[in-house]
C-alpha cells in the first residue's frame, strides 16, 4: 500500500471499523487473541500507516500522525474493552 491510501482518513476509519467488528465478534478470549494480530500486530493497517508517516513532508506529517495515533488508540481501547468483558 502506498502512503496515499494507507494514510487517508477513510482508510484509517475502515481499518478501525474492521478491528471493532472483529473484536466484538470474538466469542471468547481465544478467538479475541486470534484476531488481535490482524488489527494490532506488526502488519496491521494502522501500524503500517504509522511507519509511512516518515515519508510525508513535514507539513503533512503532524496532522497525519495525529490521525494515525487516534486510530491506533481506538483500536487498542476496543481490544482492551472486549477483553475485559470476556474475562
KADA-V351355 format. One record per residue. N is the residue number from 1. RES is the residue in three letters. PSI is psi as a letter, one per 20 degrees, with the letter a starting at -180 (none if undefined). NEAR is the number of other ideal C-beta (glycine too) atoms within 10 Angstrom. Layout:
# KADA-V351355
n=(N/N)
res=(RES/RES)
psi=(PSI/PSI)
near=(NEAR/NEAR)
This chain:
# KADA-V351355
n=(1/2/3/4/5/6/7/8/9/10/11/12/13/14/15/16/17/18/19/20/21/22/23/24/25/26/27/28/29/30/31/32/33/34/35/36/37/38/39/40/41/42/43/44/45/46/47/48/49/50/51/52/53/54/55/56/57/58/59/60/61/62/63/64/65/66/67/68/69/70/71/72/73/74/75/76/77/78/79/80/81/82/83/84/85/86/87)
res=(UNK/UNK/UNK/UNK/UNK/UNK/UNK/UNK/UNK/UNK/UNK/UNK/UNK/UNK/UNK/UNK/UNK/UNK/UNK/UNK/UNK/UNK/UNK/UNK/UNK/UNK/UNK/UNK/UNK/UNK/UNK/UNK/UNK/UNK/UNK/UNK/UNK/UNK/UNK/UNK/UNK/UNK/UNK/UNK/UNK/UNK/UNK/UNK/UNK/UNK/UNK/UNK/UNK/UNK/UNK/UNK/UNK/UNK/UNK/UNK/UNK/UNK/UNK/UNK/UNK/UNK/UNK/UNK/UNK/UNK/UNK/UNK/UNK/UNK/UNK/UNK/UNK/UNK/UNK/UNK/UNK/UNK/UNK/UNK/UNK/UNK/UNK)
psi=(q/r/h/h/g/h/i/q/g/g/h/g/g/g/g/g/g/g/g/g/g/g/g/h/i/o/i/r/h/g/h/g/h/h/i/g/h/h/i/j/a/h/j/q/g/h/h/h/h/h/h/i/h/h/i/q/q/h/h/h/g/g/g/h/g/g/g/g/h/g/g/g/g/g/g/g/g/g/g/h/g/h/g/g/g/h/none)
near=(11/8/17/9/12/20/24/14/11/8/17/22/13/13/23/20/12/16/25/18/12/20/23/12/11/19/8/9/12/9/14/20/13/12/19/19/11/13/23/17/10/8/8/19/21/24/17/16/25/18/12/17/18/9/11/15/7/6/7/13/14/10/12/21/16/10/17/22/14/13/23/21/12/18/26/14/11/19/21/11/13/20/15/8/11/15/7)
